[in-house]
Amino acid sequence: MPCDTAASNNARRKRAIEESIARLRQSLAAGTTKVTISRATGALVFTGQWQEQRDGVADVCAYRKLSAAGSPELRQAIARAEAISGSKLNRQVVEAGVHSHDGGATWHAGH
Protein backbone atom coordinates (compact mmCIF):
# COMPACT_ATOMS: atom_id res chain seq x y z
CA MET A 1 0.00 0.00 0.00
CA PRO A 2 1.22 3.53 -0.66
CA CYS A 3 1.40 4.45 3.01
CA ASP A 4 3.63 1.41 3.57
CA THR A 5 5.96 1.98 0.63
CA ALA A 6 8.15 4.64 2.22
CA ALA A 7 7.96 2.90 5.58
CA SER A 8 9.00 -0.56 4.40
CA ASN A 9 12.64 0.00 5.41
CA ASN A 10 11.90 2.22 8.39
CA ALA A 11 10.57 0.33 11.42
CA ARG A 12 9.89 3.53 13.38
CA ARG A 13 7.74 5.02 10.60
CA LYS A 14 5.91 1.75 10.08
CA ARG A 15 5.06 1.65 13.80
CA ALA A 16 3.90 5.29 13.68
CA ILE A 17 1.57 4.48 10.77
CA GLU A 18 0.12 1.48 12.60
CA GLU A 19 -0.40 3.57 15.76
CA SER A 20 -2.10 6.31 13.76
CA ILE A 21 -4.45 3.78 12.13
CA ALA A 22 -5.25 2.31 15.56
CA ARG A 23 -6.09 5.80 16.87
CA LEU A 24 -8.34 6.36 13.85
CA ARG A 25 -10.15 3.08 14.45
CA GLN A 26 -10.71 4.02 18.11
CA SER A 27 -11.91 7.52 17.32
CA LEU A 28 -14.29 6.22 14.64
CA ALA A 29 -15.74 3.81 17.22
CA ALA A 30 -16.07 6.63 19.76
CA GLY A 31 -17.61 8.98 17.20
CA THR A 32 -14.93 11.64 17.68
CA THR A 33 -13.86 11.17 14.07
CA LYS A 34 -16.39 10.96 11.27
CA VAL A 35 -16.34 10.22 7.56
CA THR A 36 -17.54 12.88 5.11
CA ILE A 37 -18.39 11.83 1.56
CA SER A 38 -18.34 14.19 -1.41
CA ARG A 39 -21.74 14.41 -3.06
CA ALA A 40 -20.10 15.19 -6.39
CA THR A 41 -17.41 12.51 -6.52
CA GLY A 42 -18.03 9.97 -3.76
CA ALA A 43 -14.58 10.58 -2.25
CA LEU A 44 -14.09 10.47 1.51
CA VAL A 45 -12.31 12.48 4.14
CA PHE A 46 -11.93 11.84 7.86
CA THR A 47 -12.97 14.79 10.02
CA GLY A 48 -12.64 15.36 13.73
CA GLN A 49 -10.19 14.21 16.36
CA TRP A 50 -7.96 12.06 14.17
CA GLN A 51 -6.97 15.07 12.06
CA GLU A 52 -4.92 16.31 15.02
CA GLN A 53 -3.16 12.98 15.58
CA ARG A 54 -2.82 11.53 12.09
CA ASP A 55 1.01 11.65 12.14
CA GLY A 56 1.24 12.37 8.42
CA VAL A 57 -0.94 9.43 7.33
CA ALA A 58 -3.14 10.35 4.37
CA ASP A 59 -6.88 9.65 4.47
CA VAL A 60 -6.62 7.35 1.45
CA CYS A 61 -3.91 5.28 3.16
CA ALA A 62 -5.92 5.06 6.36
CA TYR A 63 -9.00 4.07 4.38
CA ARG A 64 -7.08 1.37 2.51
CA LYS A 65 -5.58 -0.09 5.69
CA LEU A 66 -8.89 -0.16 7.56
CA SER A 67 -10.76 -1.47 4.53
CA ALA A 68 -8.24 -4.26 4.00
CA ALA A 69 -8.61 -5.22 7.68
CA GLY A 70 -12.40 -5.36 7.34
CA SER A 71 -12.85 -2.69 10.00
CA PRO A 72 -16.43 -2.62 11.33
CA GLU A 73 -15.78 0.90 12.63
CA LEU A 74 -14.99 2.09 9.12
CA ARG A 75 -18.02 0.33 7.61
CA GLN A 76 -20.34 1.92 10.18
CA ALA A 77 -18.82 5.38 9.69
CA ILE A 78 -19.18 5.08 5.91
CA ALA A 79 -22.81 3.94 6.24
CA ARG A 80 -23.56 7.01 8.41
CA ALA A 81 -21.78 9.32 5.97
CA GLU A 82 -23.63 7.86 3.00
CA ALA A 83 -26.95 8.39 4.76
CA ILE A 84 -26.08 11.99 5.62
CA SER A 85 -24.65 12.95 2.22
CA GLY A 86 -27.14 11.02 0.13
CA SER A 87 -24.20 9.73 -1.92
CA LYS A 88 -22.43 6.39 -1.98
CA LEU A 89 -18.71 6.06 -1.41
CA ASN A 90 -16.98 5.63 -4.76
CA ARG A 91 -14.07 3.30 -4.05
CA GLN A 92 -12.55 3.94 -7.49
CA VAL A 93 -12.41 7.68 -6.82
CA VAL A 94 -10.88 7.08 -3.38
CA GLU A 95 -8.31 4.69 -4.85
CA ALA A 96 -7.49 7.33 -7.50
CA GLY A 97 -6.52 9.66 -4.66
CA VAL A 98 -9.31 12.26 -4.76
CA HIS A 99 -9.10 13.99 -1.38
CA SER A 100 -9.89 17.10 0.63
CA HIS A 101 -7.56 19.32 2.64
CA ASP A 102 -10.35 21.26 4.31
CA GLY A 103 -12.71 18.69 5.78
CA GLY A 104 -14.73 18.18 2.62
CA ALA A 105 -15.43 21.77 1.55
CA THR A 106 -13.34 21.32 -1.60
CA TRP A 107 -11.97 18.23 -3.33
CA HIS A 108 -8.75 17.66 -5.29
CA ALA A 109 -7.52 15.02 -7.67
CA GLY A 110 -4.69 12.86 -6.40
CA HIS A 111 -1.27 14.51 -6.13
C-alpha positions as CSV (number, residue, x, y, z in Angstrom):
1,M,0.0,0.0,0.0
2,P,1.2,3.5,-0.7
3,C,1.4,4.4,3.0
4,D,3.6,1.4,3.6
5,T,6.0,2.0,0.6
6,A,8.2,4.6,2.2
7,A,8.0,2.9,5.6
8,S,9.0,-0.6,4.4
9,N,12.6,0.0,5.4
10,N,11.9,2.2,8.4
11,A,10.6,0.3,11.4
12,R,9.9,3.5,13.4
13,R,7.7,5.0,10.6
14,K,5.9,1.7,10.1
15,R,5.1,1.7,13.8
16,A,3.9,5.3,13.7
17,I,1.6,4.5,10.8
18,E,0.1,1.5,12.6
19,E,-0.4,3.6,15.8
20,S,-2.1,6.3,13.8
21,I,-4.4,3.8,12.1
22,A,-5.2,2.3,15.6
23,R,-6.1,5.8,16.9
24,L,-8.3,6.4,13.9
25,R,-10.2,3.1,14.5
26,Q,-10.7,4.0,18.1
27,S,-11.9,7.5,17.3
28,L,-14.3,6.2,14.6
29,A,-15.7,3.8,17.2
30,A,-16.1,6.6,19.8
31,G,-17.6,9.0,17.2
32,T,-14.9,11.6,17.7
33,T,-13.9,11.2,14.1
34,K,-16.4,11.0,11.3
35,V,-16.3,10.2,7.6
36,T,-17.5,12.9,5.1
37,I,-18.4,11.8,1.6
38,S,-18.3,14.2,-1.4
39,R,-21.7,14.4,-3.1
40,A,-20.1,15.2,-6.4
41,T,-17.4,12.5,-6.5
42,G,-18.0,10.0,-3.8
43,A,-14.6,10.6,-2.3
44,L,-14.1,10.5,1.5
45,V,-12.3,12.5,4.1
46,F,-11.9,11.8,7.9
47,T,-13.0,14.8,10.0
48,G,-12.6,15.4,13.7
49,Q,-10.2,14.2,16.4
50,W,-8.0,12.1,14.2
51,Q,-7.0,15.1,12.1
52,E,-4.9,16.3,15.0
53,Q,-3.2,13.0,15.6
54,R,-2.8,11.5,12.1
55,D,1.0,11.6,12.1
56,G,1.2,12.4,8.4
57,V,-0.9,9.4,7.3
58,A,-3.1,10.3,4.4
59,D,-6.9,9.7,4.5
60,V,-6.6,7.3,1.5
61,C,-3.9,5.3,3.2
62,A,-5.9,5.1,6.4
63,Y,-9.0,4.1,4.4
64,R,-7.1,1.4,2.5
65,K,-5.6,-0.1,5.7
66,L,-8.9,-0.2,7.6
67,S,-10.8,-1.5,4.5
68,A,-8.2,-4.3,4.0
69,A,-8.6,-5.2,7.7
70,G,-12.4,-5.4,7.3
71,S,-12.9,-2.7,10.0
72,P,-16.4,-2.6,11.3
73,E,-15.8,0.9,12.6
74,L,-15.0,2.1,9.1
75,R,-18.0,0.3,7.6
76,Q,-20.3,1.9,10.2
77,A,-18.8,5.4,9.7
78,I,-19.2,5.1,5.9
79,A,-22.8,3.9,6.2
80,R,-23.6,7.0,8.4
81,A,-21.8,9.3,6.0
82,E,-23.6,7.9,3.0
83,A,-27.0,8.4,4.8
84,I,-26.1,12.0,5.6
85,S,-24.7,12.9,2.2
86,G,-27.1,11.0,0.1
87,S,-24.2,9.7,-1.9
88,K,-22.4,6.4,-2.0
89,L,-18.7,6.1,-1.4
90,N,-17.0,5.6,-4.8
91,R,-14.1,3.3,-4.1
92,Q,-12.6,3.9,-7.5
93,V,-12.4,7.7,-6.8
94,V,-10.9,7.1,-3.4
95,E,-8.3,4.7,-4.9
96,A,-7.5,7.3,-7.5
97,G,-6.5,9.7,-4.7
98,V,-9.3,12.3,-4.8
99,H,-9.1,14.0,-1.4
100,S,-9.9,17.1,0.6
101,H,-7.6,19.3,2.6
102,D,-10.4,21.3,4.3
103,G,-12.7,18.7,5.8
104,G,-14.7,18.2,2.6
105,A,-15.4,21.8,1.6
106,T,-13.3,21.3,-1.6
107,W,-12.0,18.2,-3.3
108,H,-8.7,17.7,-5.3
109,A,-7.5,15.0,-7.7
110,G,-4.7,12.9,-6.4
111,H,-1.3,14.5,-6.1
